[in-house]
Amino acid sequence: MKIGYLGPSGSFTQMATQQLFPDDELLPHSTIPSCLKAVMNGEVDVSVVPIENTIEGTVNPTLDFMYHQFNGHIQGEAIMQISQQLMVHPDNAAGWRQVDRILSHPQALAQCQEFISDTFPDKLTEATFSTAYAAKYVKENRGQAIAAIAPKRAADEYGLTIVKENIQDISQNETRFWVASLAPFNAYTKNLTSQGKKVSIAVEMTRNVPGGLHKILSALSWRGLDLSKIESRPLKTRLGEYFFLIDIVNAQELALVQLAIEEITLLGGKVKLLGEYDVFPVSSV
Ligand SMILES: O=C(O)C(=O)C[C@]1(C(=O)O)C=C[C@@H](O)C=C1
């Protein structure tokens, strides 16, 4: 299969993708929407994109695209430990404290807020498409006084010097990645063991019914369905209109989830089933 991922080479997403699909052809894409569009237009069979992090929460571009535009499903999830490193071009290693800009993906910058405000109180941060993109940019622009926050793998890939290790605000920092495709497949490597089944749905109440969210939650709760996450995102229609992402864990009884979806629909809710999938812990290699 052809597998898209948020690249370039050296990204956290690449590490997760290589463990999920060790024998497939991996193709980097520069943004999360371009990874998911590549699935929709048949350029790749599957794409792997980040969805949530311990410190910074939901990766909104992923959730918004999955809800508003994606016409396939989540087929799996990987959970990986994330350790962020500060790196510079080797020529600037001695004077790294003098950098005037710190580049990374917004999720990674947010994961290292304490370090950045303590070490570089007056310096600018600059958002890049991914952590590895920032590392590559630092490599290609050695004349600029810049640093990247990225994985150790990106430092190796682009020949950068790590000047501060493990700079994320908490050590137990993890990111979830979704595996998305149009058609189901069962080609996961035997090296991975599922830690359980999950179902993700997105729900919007078509009219502003009082107690609408309460009704949605009741349909799930009286069936004993165990929720691990609920989050609202703007519908992008009018101010004050939202959809809700709901993750259901230990969802062995998929029939129960189907019945809950039917009940929510009868109550006036519009439900999009984002996917029913296995969750795989992967290591940060
Ligand atoms: O894969 C990467 O390297 C990314 O830049 C993306 C991303 C994310 O969006 O969460 C992936 C894992 C980390 O949480 C930080 C950044």
The ligand as an SDF file (V2000), in Angstrom:
LIG
                    3D

 16 16  0  0  0  0  0  0  0  0999 V2000
    4.8470   14.8120   13.3600 O   0  0  0  0  0  0  0  0  0  0  0  0
    5.4060   15.8550   13.6530 C   0  0  0  0  0  0  0  0  0  0  0  0
    6.6290   15.9180   13.8110 O   0  0  0  0  0  0  0  0  0  0  0  0
    4.6180   17.0950   13.8160 C   0  0  0  0  0  0  0  0  0  0  0  0
    5.1420   18.1530   13.6370 O   0  0  0  0  0  0  0  0  0  0  0  0
    3.1990   17.0220   14.2870 C   0  0  0  0  0  0  0  0  0  0  0  0
    3.0010   16.8560   15.7900 C   0  0  0  0  0  0  0  0  0  0  0  0
    1.5220   17.2210   16.1660 C   0  0  0  0  0  0  0  0  0  0  0  0
    0.8200   17.8540   15.4010 O   0  0  0  0  0  0  0  0  0  0  0  0
    1.1070   16.8680   17.2820 O   0  0  0  0  0  0  0  0  0  0  0  0
    3.2350   15.4340   16.1370 C   0  0  0  0  0  0  0  0  0  0  0  0
    3.6450   15.0720   17.3860 C   0  0  0  0  0  0  0  0  0  0  0  0
    3.9810   16.0840   18.4100 C   0  0  0  0  0  0  0  0  0  0  0  0
    2.8750   16.1950   19.2920 O   0  0  0  0  0  0  0  0  0  0  0  0
    4.2430   17.4260   17.8250 C   0  0  0  0  0  0  0  0  0  0  0  0
    3.8550   17.7410   16.5730 C   0  0  0  0  0  0  0  0  0  0  0  0
  1  2  2  0
  2  3  1  0
  2  4  1  0
  4  5  2  0
  4  6  1  0
  6  7  1  0
  7  8  1  0
  7 11  1  0
  7 16  1  0
  8  9  2  0
  8 10  1  0
 11 12  2  0
 12 13  1  0
 13 14  1  0
 13 15  1  0
 15 16  2  0
M  END
$$$$
